[in-house]
Amino acid sequence: MHRKEKGNVQNNFLCLFLFNPSLANSISEMEPNNSSKNCMIESFKKEFYPIVYLTIFVWGALRNGLSFYVFLQTYEKSTSANVFMLNLAISDLLFTSTLPFRAHYYLNSSNWIFGDLACRIMSYSLYVNMCTSIYFLTVLSVVHFLATIHHLQLLHDTSFRSAWTLYGIIWIFIMASAAMLLKSGSELKNNITTCLELDSQKLGKLLIMNHIALVVGFLLPFFTLSICYLLVIRVLLKVEIPESNLRASHRKALTTIIIALIIFLLCFLPYHTLRTLHLITWNKDSCGDGLHKAVVITLAMAAANSCFNPFLYYFAGENFKDKLRAVFTKDHLQKAKTKCSFPICVWLKTETRQ
């Protein structure tokens, strides 16, 4: 019994509109379903997914929650580049909030107890997180690439309104394209409530949808990101940059693209590749072969993208390190003032005014 694990047809923008809505529901977590509950892959998933999902939940919630807090505390002084990263943090926080429910599902032998609406939201959240992460990372890399050509002015000249308009369009487009996933929910089979498992009878059409999703949702962004990386390297090798500030800014642009590429290579490339191979070679009589287990593992890696994105904020965010220290320093001073005795507090206020 498979749970259509990872809103994977994640970026299925075109195919969700080109095919039957019921197929769109099936493609969210494109992992063919085995008919036997005793299948070894079910045991593997029961042991593997809960540990991984709960680990991702704790790590992702803490890191992205802290990043989100820093971005909000310094929002008025931040740049448009940090607006891009703030959207990534929002997407990751929304996704990580669903992981405890997924962990429980597998611990409960793939029996869904949280209701039909929650099941629809789970699949929907997977789709939205994966495709928003892919496209936000791509747009951020393109913006940094253009900034290296225009001497970093683009990052500072782009208004908040323009940045939010662009990301608003992306959010609306992705959420609208994923709305089909909300039309189908849990199913009762043999006294077990499954959550949006794949209908293997529609495998042929799902293969077509998968190929469209692979091209539109992964290959195009990945090639765009790779081209940006190569062109940035070319620009940096050709141009002599005398000012130290410009050199640091160009290094930051390169760092942004490199981190985005690493996330693509670790999280998205393995899953998209193995998912496609699994669908092409799938046999209904197969039960937990090596490729199937590999798909399960790479699916967890794709979910872990929410844990890697905070590294992007820390190493490539506009003054993120300084803002993080400022937030912690501010909080520390506030706690110290609230805990101090009255005479000491008066002395602190007097000293800070001098």
Residue frames relative to the residue before (quaternion, step in Angstrom):
aa qw qx qy qz dx dy dz
M 1.0000 0.0000 0.0000 0.0000 0.00 0.00 0.00
H 0.0416 -0.8317 0.5537 0.0054 3.55 -0.43 1.08
R 0.4089 -0.7565 0.4849 0.1593 3.33 -1.08 0.81
K 0.4712 -0.6806 0.4314 0.3588 3.51 0.99 0.55
E 0.0322 0.8855 -0.4633 0.0122 3.50 0.88 0.93
K 0.8759 0.0973 -0.2408 0.4065 3.54 -0.82 0.82
G 0.5251 -0.6552 0.4551 0.2964 3.38 -0.50 1.25
N 0.1713 0.8929 -0.4085 0.0805 3.30 1.11 0.71
V 0.6210 0.4215 -0.4562 0.4780 3.33 0.63 -0.44
Q 0.0898 -0.8911 0.4413 -0.0563 3.13 1.39 0.79
N 0.8500 0.1660 -0.1069 0.4883 3.52 0.29 -0.97
N 0.2626 0.8205 -0.4662 0.2011 3.47 1.13 0.58
F 0.0236 0.8526 -0.5221 -0.0071 3.54 0.79 0.81
L 0.7587 0.4014 -0.2263 0.4606 3.54 0.57 -1.16
C 0.7118 0.4974 -0.3002 0.3948 3.54 0.74 -1.00
L 0.5883 0.5775 -0.3912 0.4092 3.60 1.05 -0.51
F 0.7098 0.4198 -0.2572 0.5038 3.57 1.17 -0.51
L 0.6634 0.5326 -0.3114 0.4233 3.57 1.14 -0.52
F 0.7774 0.3274 -0.1630 0.5117 3.57 1.10 -0.58
N 0.7382 -0.4031 0.3183 0.4374 3.50 -1.38 0.12
P 0.5445 -0.6427 0.4211 0.3364 3.64 -0.86 0.86
S 0.6285 0.5451 -0.3547 0.4267 3.58 0.98 -0.69
L 0.6159 0.5236 -0.3434 0.4781 3.56 1.16 -0.57
A 0.6182 0.5435 -0.3488 0.4480 3.54 1.00 -0.75
N 0.6289 0.5290 -0.3388 0.4581 3.56 1.02 -0.72
S 0.6832 0.5034 -0.2958 0.4386 3.57 0.96 -0.83
I 0.6974 0.5287 -0.2849 0.3910 3.54 1.02 -0.73
S 0.4159 0.7379 -0.4641 0.2592 3.58 1.19 -0.24
E 0.7816 0.0558 -0.0238 0.6208 3.57 0.89 -0.89
M 0.1370 -0.8752 0.4620 0.0426 3.47 0.33 1.36
E 0.3495 0.7052 -0.5349 0.3074 3.54 0.16 1.30
P 0.4207 -0.7511 0.4365 0.2614 3.62 -0.24 1.21
N 0.4296 -0.7398 0.4811 0.1914 3.50 -1.05 0.93
N 0.2427 -0.7367 0.6108 0.1590 3.55 -0.98 0.85
S 0.4965 -0.7183 0.4145 0.2563 3.53 -0.92 0.88
S 0.7190 0.4544 -0.2593 0.4575 3.60 1.08 -0.48
K 0.4253 -0.7023 0.5145 0.2471 3.52 -0.92 0.96
N 0.6505 0.5204 -0.3136 0.4557 3.56 1.24 -0.38
C 0.3810 0.7379 -0.4797 0.2832 3.56 1.29 0.03
M 0.5543 -0.6514 0.4042 0.3240 3.57 -0.92 0.91
I 0.5987 0.5747 -0.3744 0.4137 3.60 1.08 -0.59
E 0.6027 0.5556 -0.3575 0.4475 3.57 1.14 -0.59
S 0.6464 0.5054 -0.3154 0.4766 3.57 1.00 -0.78
F 0.6397 0.5274 -0.3186 0.4594 3.54 1.01 -0.84
K 0.6754 0.4853 -0.2946 0.4707 3.58 0.91 -0.90
K 0.6288 0.5424 -0.3380 0.4430 3.58 1.02 -0.75
E 0.7059 0.4336 -0.2593 0.4965 3.58 1.07 -0.68
F 0.7297 0.4748 -0.2370 0.4311 3.56 0.97 -0.88
Y 0.7137 0.5013 -0.2842 0.3982 3.58 0.64 -1.11
P 0.6707 0.5066 -0.3475 0.4156 3.67 0.72 -0.86
I 0.6577 0.5045 -0.3204 0.4585 3.59 0.91 -0.87
V 0.6940 0.4804 -0.2793 0.4578 3.55 0.85 -0.99
Y 0.6819 0.4969 -0.3012 0.4442 3.58 0.84 -0.95
L 0.6730 0.4807 -0.3101 0.4688 3.60 0.95 -0.78
T 0.6154 0.5317 -0.3424 0.4705 3.59 1.10 -0.66
I 0.6553 0.4983 -0.3005 0.4817 3.56 0.95 -0.90
F 0.6272 0.5497 -0.3341 0.4390 3.58 1.01 -0.81
V 0.6934 0.4711 -0.2870 0.4635 3.59 0.79 -1.00
W 0.7015 0.4673 -0.2706 0.4651 3.56 0.79 -1.04
G 0.7020 0.4854 -0.2723 0.4443 3.57 0.81 -1.02
A 0.6603 0.5102 -0.3137 0.4530 3.58 0.96 -0.85
L 0.6738 0.4951 -0.3000 0.4592 3.58 0.93 -0.87
R 0.7184 0.4578 -0.2638 0.4525 3.57 0.77 -1.03
N 0.7090 0.4364 -0.2673 0.4852 3.58 0.87 -0.90
G 0.6032 0.5496 -0.3563 0.4552 3.58 1.12 -0.60
L 0.6557 0.4967 -0.3007 0.4826 3.55 0.99 -0.85
S 0.6461 0.5149 -0.3174 0.4656 3.59 0.96 -0.85
F 0.6418 0.5242 -0.3158 0.4622 3.56 0.96 -0.89
Y 0.6462 0.5234 -0.3102 0.4608 3.58 0.99 -0.86
V 0.6564 0.5071 -0.3088 0.4655 3.58 0.95 -0.89
F 0.6546 0.5143 -0.3168 0.4546 3.58 0.90 -0.89
L 0.6776 0.4866 -0.2995 0.4629 3.60 0.95 -0.83
Q 0.6571 0.5308 -0.3160 0.4320 3.58 0.96 -0.86
T 0.7787 0.2823 -0.1436 0.5416 3.56 1.10 -0.68
Y 0.2535 0.8319 -0.4730 0.1413 3.55 1.26 0.34
E 0.6676 0.5314 -0.3143 0.4161 3.59 0.89 -0.90
K 0.7464 0.3734 -0.2112 0.5087 3.59 1.14 -0.57
S 0.5258 0.6621 -0.4057 0.3473 3.59 1.23 -0.01
T 0.4751 -0.6597 0.5094 0.2822 3.55 -1.33 0.30
S 0.6915 -0.4650 0.3441 0.4326 3.53 -1.31 0.14
A 0.5796 0.5825 -0.3806 0.4241 3.61 1.12 -0.58
N 0.6725 0.4794 -0.2991 0.4779 3.58 1.02 -0.74
V 0.5495 0.5707 -0.3998 0.4610 3.58 1.20 -0.37
F 0.6183 0.5369 -0.3338 0.4669 3.57 1.06 -0.78
M 0.6985 0.4692 -0.2695 0.4684 3.57 0.90 -0.94
L 0.5876 0.5669 -0.3634 0.4486 3.58 1.10 -0.62
N 0.6448 0.5145 -0.3183 0.4671 3.58 1.01 -0.77
L 0.6167 0.5310 -0.3380 0.4727 3.57 1.07 -0.71
A 0.6594 0.5095 -0.3065 0.4600 3.58 0.93 -0.90
I 0.6275 0.5285 -0.3341 0.4640 3.61 1.01 -0.77
S 0.6565 0.5119 -0.3068 0.4613 3.57 0.91 -0.94
D 0.6885 0.4856 -0.2894 0.4543 3.59 0.89 -0.90
L 0.6413 0.5198 -0.3299 0.4581 3.59 1.00 -0.74
L 0.6390 0.5187 -0.3258 0.4653 3.57 0.99 -0.79
F 0.6787 0.4948 -0.2931 0.4568 3.56 0.97 -0.85
T 0.6792 0.5033 -0.3093 0.4355 3.60 0.81 -0.95
S 0.5931 0.5807 -0.3694 0.4178 3.61 1.12 -0.52
T 0.6663 0.4992 -0.3038 0.4632 3.61 1.19 -0.38
L 0.5395 0.6885 -0.3858 0.2934 3.60 1.16 -0.46
P 0.6172 0.5308 -0.3844 0.4354 3.68 0.92 -0.59
F 0.6274 0.5262 -0.3407 0.4620 3.61 1.06 -0.68
R 0.6489 0.5088 -0.3138 0.4708 3.57 1.02 -0.78
A 0.6346 0.5270 -0.3288 0.4598 3.58 0.98 -0.83
H 0.6488 0.5137 -0.3150 0.4648 3.57 0.95 -0.85
Y 0.6140 0.5716 -0.3467 0.4197 3.59 0.98 -0.83
Y 0.7228 0.4223 -0.2538 0.4846 3.58 0.85 -0.91
L 0.6089 0.5336 -0.3513 0.4702 3.59 1.08 -0.62
N 0.7035 0.4394 -0.2366 0.5060 3.56 1.16 -0.69
S 0.5607 -0.6428 0.3659 0.3723 3.59 1.17 0.66
S 0.6410 -0.5602 0.3107 0.4229 3.57 0.93 0.97
N 0.4679 0.6236 -0.4698 0.4140 3.54 0.97 0.95
W 0.2437 -0.8099 0.5232 0.1048 3.59 -0.43 1.26
I 0.0973 -0.8353 0.5410 0.0127 3.60 -0.70 1.07
F 0.6077 0.6214 -0.3319 0.3666 3.58 1.26 -0.12
G 0.6551 -0.5496 0.3128 0.4134 3.57 1.20 0.26
D 0.6600 -0.5542 0.3576 0.3598 3.50 -1.27 0.54
L 0.6574 0.5226 -0.3232 0.4363 3.61 0.89 -0.87
A 0.6537 0.5107 -0.3153 0.4609 3.57 0.94 -0.86
C 0.6190 0.5423 -0.3420 0.4535 3.58 1.06 -0.73
R 0.6464 0.5131 -0.3187 0.4662 3.58 0.95 -0.83
I 0.6660 0.5097 -0.3009 0.4540 3.57 0.96 -0.88
M 0.6076 0.5676 -0.3558 0.4267 3.59 1.03 -0.74
S 0.6964 0.4596 -0.2761 0.4771 3.56 0.80 -0.99
Y 0.6312 0.5464 -0.3174 0.4498 3.55 1.02 -0.86
S 0.6706 0.5124 -0.3043 0.4418 3.59 0.92 -0.91
L 0.6194 0.5461 -0.3450 0.4463 3.59 1.05 -0.71
Y 0.6498 0.5195 -0.3042 0.4641 3.53 0.93 -0.95
V 0.6998 0.4903 -0.2764 0.4398 3.55 0.76 -1.10
N 0.6711 0.5071 -0.3166 0.4385 3.60 0.87 -0.87
M 0.6888 0.4892 -0.3126 0.4341 3.56 0.79 -0.93
C 0.7310 0.4273 -0.2720 0.4573 3.57 0.77 -0.93
T 0.6180 0.5142 -0.3672 0.4678 3.63 1.05 -0.56
S 0.6310 0.5280 -0.3405 0.4551 3.60 0.98 -0.76
I 0.6681 0.5058 -0.3030 0.4540 3.56 0.88 -0.94
Y 0.7408 0.4135 -0.2468 0.4682 3.58 0.80 -0.94
F 0.6160 0.5228 -0.3617 0.4652 3.61 1.04 -0.58
L 0.6475 0.5077 -0.3180 0.4711 3.59 0.97 -0.82
T 0.6550 0.5157 -0.3108 0.4565 3.56 0.99 -0.82
V 0.6693 0.4906 -0.3015 0.4695 3.58 0.87 -0.94
L 0.6407 0.5259 -0.3271 0.4538 3.58 0.95 -0.84
S 0.6630 0.5006 -0.3006 0.4684 3.58 0.98 -0.82
V 0.6407 0.5145 -0.3232 0.4694 3.58 1.00 -0.81
V 0.6430 0.5212 -0.3234 0.4587 3.59 0.95 -0.83
H 0.6718 0.4768 -0.3036 0.4787 3.59 0.93 -0.82
F 0.6130 0.5364 -0.3521 0.4610 3.58 1.05 -0.66
L 0.6689 0.4864 -0.2977 0.4769 3.58 0.88 -0.93
A 0.6210 0.5544 -0.3414 0.4364 3.56 1.10 -0.68
T 0.6356 0.5200 -0.3423 0.4565 3.60 1.03 -0.67
I 0.6422 0.5144 -0.3223 0.4681 3.59 1.10 -0.64
H 0.7680 0.3285 -0.1654 0.5243 3.57 0.98 -0.88
H 0.5619 -0.6543 0.3693 0.3461 3.56 1.15 0.73
L 0.6858 -0.5531 0.2685 0.3894 3.51 0.91 1.05
Q 0.4426 0.7033 -0.4703 0.2971 3.61 1.14 0.19
L 0.5777 0.6273 -0.3810 0.3572 3.57 1.07 -0.66
L 0.6504 0.5314 -0.3259 0.4340 3.58 0.95 -0.85
H 0.7428 0.4112 -0.2243 0.4784 3.57 1.02 -0.76
D 0.6835 0.4895 -0.2913 0.4564 3.57 1.10 -0.62
T 0.5721 0.5842 -0.3898 0.4237 3.58 1.17 -0.52
S 0.3669 -0.7606 0.4973 0.1988 3.56 -0.65 1.10
F 0.6332 -0.5102 0.4121 0.4109 3.54 -1.26 0.36
R 0.6366 0.5435 -0.3370 0.4310 3.56 1.00 -0.83
S 0.6581 0.4999 -0.3108 0.4694 3.59 0.97 -0.81
A 0.6553 0.5164 -0.3115 0.4548 3.57 0.96 -0.89
W 0.6949 0.4612 -0.2790 0.4760 3.58 0.87 -0.94
T 0.6026 0.5484 -0.3610 0.4536 3.59 1.08 -0.61
L 0.6568 0.5112 -0.3089 0.4602 3.57 0.92 -0.92
Y 0.7248 0.4274 -0.2570 0.4753 3.56 0.80 -0.96
G 0.5732 0.5653 -0.3791 0.4563 3.56 1.17 -0.46
I 0.6353 0.5226 -0.3184 0.4711 3.56 1.02 -0.82
I 0.6564 0.5069 -0.3122 0.4633 3.58 0.94 -0.88
W 0.6496 0.5184 -0.3166 0.4572 3.59 0.92 -0.92
I 0.6847 0.4892 -0.2939 0.4533 3.58 0.81 -0.99
F 0.6625 0.5186 -0.3086 0.4438 3.57 0.92 -0.92
I 0.6888 0.4755 -0.2827 0.4685 3.57 0.88 -0.96
M 0.6873 0.4847 -0.2943 0.4539 3.58 0.83 -0.93
A 0.6425 0.5091 -0.3233 0.4727 3.58 1.07 -0.69
S 0.6711 0.4949 -0.3055 0.4598 3.59 0.93 -0.84
A 0.6889 0.4695 -0.2763 0.4782 3.58 1.15 -0.60
A 0.4467 0.7282 -0.4413 0.2747 3.59 1.24 -0.22
M 0.5537 0.6174 -0.3877 0.4024 3.59 1.17 -0.53
L 0.6218 0.5721 -0.3376 0.4149 3.56 1.11 -0.67
L 0.6280 0.5490 -0.3334 0.4393 3.57 1.21 -0.36
K 0.5770 0.6289 -0.3638 0.3731 3.59 1.26 -0.15
S 0.7687 0.2461 -0.1547 0.5698 3.56 1.22 -0.28
G 0.1110 -0.8265 0.5514 0.0253 3.55 -0.94 0.88
S 0.8260 -0.1989 0.1668 0.5004 3.54 -1.03 -0.84
E 0.1809 -0.7693 0.6054 0.0947 3.55 -1.28 0.51
L 0.3338 -0.7340 0.5598 0.1912 3.55 -1.07 0.79
K 0.1111 0.7848 -0.5969 0.1245 3.57 -0.62 1.19
N 0.8474 -0.0705 0.0060 0.5262 3.55 -0.71 1.16
N 0.6850 -0.5136 0.2595 0.4468 3.55 0.95 1.03
I 0.6186 0.4748 -0.3551 0.5155 3.58 1.25 0.43
T 0.2776 -0.7585 0.5679 0.1586 3.58 -0.86 0.96
T 0.1293 -0.7976 0.5874 0.0449 3.55 -0.49 1.21
C 0.3280 -0.7599 0.5348 0.1704 3.54 -1.16 0.59
L 0.8370 -0.2513 0.1249 0.4697 3.55 -0.36 1.32
E 0.1778 0.7886 -0.5668 0.1586 3.56 0.61 1.06
L 0.6087 -0.6017 0.3956 0.3332 3.52 -1.22 0.56
D 0.3286 -0.7118 0.5885 0.1974 3.56 -1.05 0.84
S 0.3114 -0.7991 0.4853 0.1698 3.58 -0.24 1.28
Q 0.5656 0.6054 -0.3929 0.3990 3.62 1.17 -0.37
K 0.7068 0.4191 -0.2519 0.5113 3.58 1.22 -0.37
L 0.2594 0.8249 -0.4764 0.1594 3.55 1.28 0.35
G 0.6280 0.5634 -0.3442 0.4119 3.61 0.99 -0.80
K 0.7024 0.4387 -0.2651 0.4939 3.55 0.87 -0.94
L 0.6172 0.5453 -0.3495 0.4467 3.57 1.09 -0.65
L 0.5932 0.5593 -0.3616 0.4524 3.57 1.12 -0.60
I 0.6422 0.5102 -0.3192 0.4747 3.56 0.98 -0.84
M 0.6628 0.5034 -0.2983 0.4673 3.56 0.95 -0.91
N 0.6280 0.5403 -0.3309 0.4518 3.55 1.04 -0.78
H 0.6621 0.5043 -0.3178 0.4543 3.59 0.91 -0.84
I 0.6322 0.5095 -0.3332 0.4793 3.59 1.02 -0.74
A 0.6602 0.5040 -0.3026 0.4676 3.56 0.95 -0.91
L 0.6259 0.5547 -0.3307 0.4372 3.56 1.04 -0.82
V 0.6985 0.4628 -0.2653 0.4771 3.57 0.94 -0.92
V 0.7500 0.4138 -0.2206 0.4665 3.58 0.70 -1.13
G 0.7777 0.4008 -0.1902 0.4453 3.54 0.89 -0.96
F 0.8070 0.2366 -0.1436 0.5216 3.59 1.13 -0.34
L 0.7258 0.4674 -0.2815 0.4189 3.60 0.60 -1.11
L 0.6596 0.5073 -0.3191 0.4536 3.61 0.89 -0.85
P 0.6785 0.4537 -0.3091 0.4881 3.64 0.84 -0.84
F 0.6548 0.5262 -0.3220 0.4367 3.59 0.96 -0.83
F 0.6672 0.4772 -0.3031 0.4851 3.59 0.93 -0.83
T 0.6114 0.5428 -0.3454 0.4608 3.58 1.06 -0.72
L 0.6591 0.5069 -0.2920 0.4727 3.55 0.97 -0.92
S 0.6608 0.5098 -0.3070 0.4574 3.59 0.93 -0.87
I 0.6463 0.5114 -0.3170 0.4693 3.58 0.99 -0.82
C 0.6221 0.5358 -0.3355 0.4620 3.58 1.01 -0.81
Y 0.6467 0.5258 -0.3172 0.4524 3.57 0.96 -0.88
L 0.6855 0.4853 -0.2897 0.4589 3.58 0.84 -0.97
L 0.6792 0.4900 -0.2971 0.4586 3.59 0.95 -0.84
V 0.6185 0.5266 -0.3452 0.4700 3.58 1.05 -0.69
I 0.6269 0.5209 -0.3299 0.4763 3.60 0.99 -0.83
R 0.6552 0.5184 -0.3117 0.4526 3.57 0.92 -0.89
V 0.6567 0.5094 -0.3094 0.4621 3.58 0.93 -0.91
L 0.6937 0.4858 -0.2841 0.4495 3.57 0.87 -0.94
L 0.6550 0.5052 -0.3150 0.4652 3.59 1.10 -0.60
K 0.7042 0.4775 -0.2619 0.4555 3.55 1.08 -0.73
V 0.7622 0.3958 -0.1938 0.4741 3.54 0.90 -0.94
E 0.2817 -0.7253 0.6029 0.1762 3.54 -0.99 0.88
I 0.1293 -0.8081 0.5741 0.0273 3.55 -0.72 1.11
P 0.2456 -0.8207 0.4969 0.1388 3.59 -0.17 1.23
E 0.6892 0.4864 -0.3026 0.4437 3.59 0.92 -0.83
S 0.4866 -0.6801 0.4703 0.2819 3.56 -0.90 0.97
N 0.6203 0.5524 -0.3486 0.4342 3.60 1.04 -0.72
L 0.6614 0.4951 -0.3063 0.4728 3.56 0.99 -0.84
R 0.6246 0.5334 -0.3452 0.4541 3.59 1.01 -0.76
A 0.6528 0.5075 -0.3102 0.4692 3.58 0.97 -0.85
S 0.6574 0.5134 -0.3091 0.4569 3.57 1.00 -0.83
H 0.6545 0.4996 -0.3104 0.4750 3.56 1.01 -0.78
R 0.6243 0.5209 -0.3394 0.4730 3.57 1.04 -0.70
K 0.6371 0.5221 -0.3279 0.4626 3.57 1.05 -0.75
A 0.6261 0.5247 -0.3353 0.4693 3.58 1.01 -0.75
L 0.6632 0.4912 -0.2990 0.4791 3.56 0.97 -0.88
T 0.6318 0.5375 -0.3273 0.4526 3.59 1.01 -0.80
T 0.6237 0.5493 -0.3317 0.4464 3.57 1.00 -0.84
I 0.7032 0.4624 -0.2713 0.4670 3.57 0.81 -0.99
I 0.6375 0.5258 -0.3351 0.4525 3.60 0.99 -0.76
I 0.6615 0.4938 -0.3119 0.4705 3.60 0.89 -0.88
A 0.6367 0.5222 -0.3251 0.4650 3.59 0.99 -0.82
L 0.6469 0.5139 -0.3125 0.4688 3.59 1.01 -0.83
I 0.6366 0.5231 -0.3292 0.4612 3.58 0.97 -0.82
I 0.6431 0.5122 -0.3207 0.4703 3.60 0.97 -0.84
F 0.6334 0.5201 -0.3268 0.4707 3.58 0.99 -0.80
L 0.7107 0.4772 -0.2667 0.4428 3.57 0.82 -1.03
L 0.7205 0.4415 -0.2526 0.4713 3.60 0.99 -0.77
C 0.7959 0.3598 -0.1551 0.4615 3.55 0.86 -0.98
F 0.8174 0.3247 -0.1434 0.4538 3.58 0.72 -1.05
L 0.6506 0.5464 -0.3314 0.4103 3.60 0.92 -0.83
P 0.6776 0.4851 -0.3296 0.4438 3.66 0.74 -0.87
Y 0.6874 0.4913 -0.3035 0.4406 3.58 0.86 -0.88
H 0.6634 0.4994 -0.3149 0.4597 3.59 0.88 -0.88
T 0.6587 0.5142 -0.3080 0.4548 3.57 0.99 -0.83
L 0.7351 0.4253 -0.2423 0.4690 3.58 0.72 -1.07
R 0.5933 0.5542 -0.3742 0.4481 3.59 1.06 -0.60
T 0.6624 0.5000 -0.3052 0.4670 3.56 0.94 -0.88
L 0.6560 0.4999 -0.3111 0.4722 3.61 0.93 -0.86
H 0.6444 0.5352 -0.3166 0.4450 3.56 0.99 -0.84
L 0.6725 0.4851 -0.2995 0.4719 3.58 0.94 -0.83
I 0.6570 0.5197 -0.3139 0.4470 3.58 1.01 -0.81
T 0.7846 0.3428 -0.1605 0.4911 3.58 0.93 -0.92
W 0.4180 0.7567 -0.4453 0.2333 3.58 1.25 -0.10
N 0.1056 -0.7603 0.6400 0.0363 3.52 -1.13 0.87
K 0.4933 -0.6992 0.4272 0.2922 3.56 -0.73 1.02
D 0.6696 0.4893 -0.3001 0.4713 3.58 1.21 -0.46
S 0.5176 0.6330 -0.4273 0.3858 3.57 1.27 -0.14
C 0.0607 -0.8075 0.5868 0.0018 3.54 -1.05 0.71
G 0.8557 -0.1408 0.0516 0.4953 3.52 -0.15 1.30
D 0.2080 0.7778 -0.5658 0.1781 3.58 0.84 0.88
G 0.7394 -0.4423 0.2751 0.4265 3.55 -1.31 0.19
L 0.6491 0.5244 -0.3209 0.4480 3.55 0.99 -0.80
H 0.6359 0.5327 -0.3277 0.4522 3.55 1.01 -0.81
K 0.6513 0.4999 -0.3110 0.4787 3.57 0.98 -0.84
A 0.6260 0.5387 -0.3356 0.4531 3.55 1.06 -0.75
V 0.6222 0.5313 -0.3366 0.4661 3.59 1.06 -0.74
V 0.6301 0.5331 -0.3274 0.4600 3.58 1.01 -0.83
I 0.6762 0.4923 -0.2918 0.4639 3.58 0.93 -0.93
T 0.6972 0.4640 -0.2882 0.4642 3.58 0.87 -0.90
L 0.5691 0.5715 -0.3790 0.4537 3.58 1.19 -0.47
A 0.6410 0.5059 -0.3103 0.4867 3.55 1.05 -0.81
M 0.6273 0.5253 -0.3308 0.4703 3.59 1.06 -0.72
A 0.6350 0.5162 -0.3327 0.4687 3.57 1.04 -0.74
A 0.6442 0.5130 -0.3178 0.4700 3.58 1.03 -0.76
A 0.6466 0.5512 -0.3103 0.4263 3.57 1.15 -0.66
N 0.4114 0.7108 -0.4874 0.2966 3.61 1.19 0.01
S 0.6106 0.5659 -0.3492 0.4300 3.58 1.14 -0.59
C 0.6403 0.5082 -0.3249 0.4755 3.60 1.24 -0.34
F 0.6887 0.4885 -0.2784 0.4577 3.59 1.14 -0.60
N 0.5645 0.6386 -0.3837 0.3553 3.59 1.08 -0.60
P 0.6185 0.5502 -0.3738 0.4184 3.67 0.94 -0.64
F 0.5734 0.5654 -0.3929 0.4440 3.61 1.14 -0.45
L 0.6019 0.5520 -0.3459 0.4619 3.56 1.13 -0.67
Y 0.6513 0.5125 -0.3205 0.4588 3.58 0.92 -0.88
Y 0.7037 0.4977 -0.2764 0.4250 3.57 0.86 -1.00
F 0.7777 0.3612 -0.1875 0.4791 3.58 0.82 -0.96
A 0.8028 0.2817 -0.1336 0.5082 3.60 1.09 -0.58
G 0.4909 0.6657 -0.4369 0.3536 3.61 1.22 -0.11
E 0.5457 -0.6176 0.4531 0.3398 3.54 -1.15 0.63
N 0.8367 -0.1505 0.0440 0.5248 3.57 -0.38 1.33
F 0.2410 0.8100 -0.5098 0.1609 3.60 1.13 0.54
K 0.6340 0.5382 -0.3421 0.4374 3.60 0.96 -0.82
D 0.6693 0.4925 -0.3012 0.4676 3.57 0.91 -0.90
K 0.6592 0.5082 -0.3075 0.4611 3.56 0.99 -0.82
L 0.6264 0.5348 -0.3320 0.4598 3.55 1.06 -0.75
R 0.6599 0.4869 -0.3036 0.4850 3.58 0.96 -0.85
A 0.6452 0.5286 -0.3265 0.4447 3.58 0.99 -0.82
V 0.6470 0.5177 -0.3205 0.4590 3.57 0.97 -0.81
F 0.6787 0.4796 -0.2950 0.4716 3.57 0.91 -0.91
T 0.6387 0.5218 -0.3277 0.4609 3.59 1.02 -0.77
K 0.6440 0.5248 -0.3095 0.4627 3.55 0.99 -0.86
D 0.6734 0.4890 -0.2940 0.4701 3.56 0.91 -0.93
H 0.6431 0.5302 -0.3225 0.4487 3.57 1.01 -0.81
L 0.6662 0.4989 -0.3046 0.4631 3.57 0.94 -0.86
Q 0.6447 0.5247 -0.3215 0.4535 3.56 1.00 -0.83
K 0.6596 0.4957 -0.3107 0.4720 3.59 0.99 -0.83
A 0.6416 0.5313 -0.3240 0.4485 3.56 1.01 -0.81
K 0.6663 0.5070 -0.3033 0.4551 3.57 0.99 -0.82
T 0.6739 0.4970 -0.3053 0.4534 3.56 1.00 -0.78
K 0.7059 0.4578 -0.2633 0.4720 3.59 1.14 -0.59
C 0.6022 0.6011 -0.3746 0.3684 3.62 1.11 -0.46
S 0.5499 -0.5996 0.4635 0.3512 3.55 -1.25 0.44
F 0.7142 -0.5035 0.2813 0.3966 3.54 -1.23 0.48
P 0.6785 0.4813 -0.3308 0.4455 3.69 0.73 -0.85
I 0.6586 0.5098 -0.3184 0.4528 3.58 0.96 -0.87
C 0.6321 0.5388 -0.3336 0.4459 3.58 1.00 -0.82
V 0.6388 0.5167 -0.3232 0.4695 3.56 1.01 -0.81
W 0.6520 0.5084 -0.3145 0.4664 3.58 1.01 -0.84
L 0.6325 0.5318 -0.3381 0.4504 3.62 0.98 -0.78
K 0.6617 0.5028 -0.3098 0.4620 3.57 0.91 -0.88
T 0.6433 0.5237 -0.3198 0.4578 3.57 1.03 -0.82
E 0.6760 0.5068 -0.2916 0.4486 3.57 0.94 -0.91
T 0.6754 0.4998 -0.3069 0.4469 3.57 0.97 -0.82
R 0.6367 0.5253 -0.3391 0.4514 3.59 1.13 -0.46
Q 0.6396 0.5521 -0.3327 0.4189 3.59 1.13 -0.55
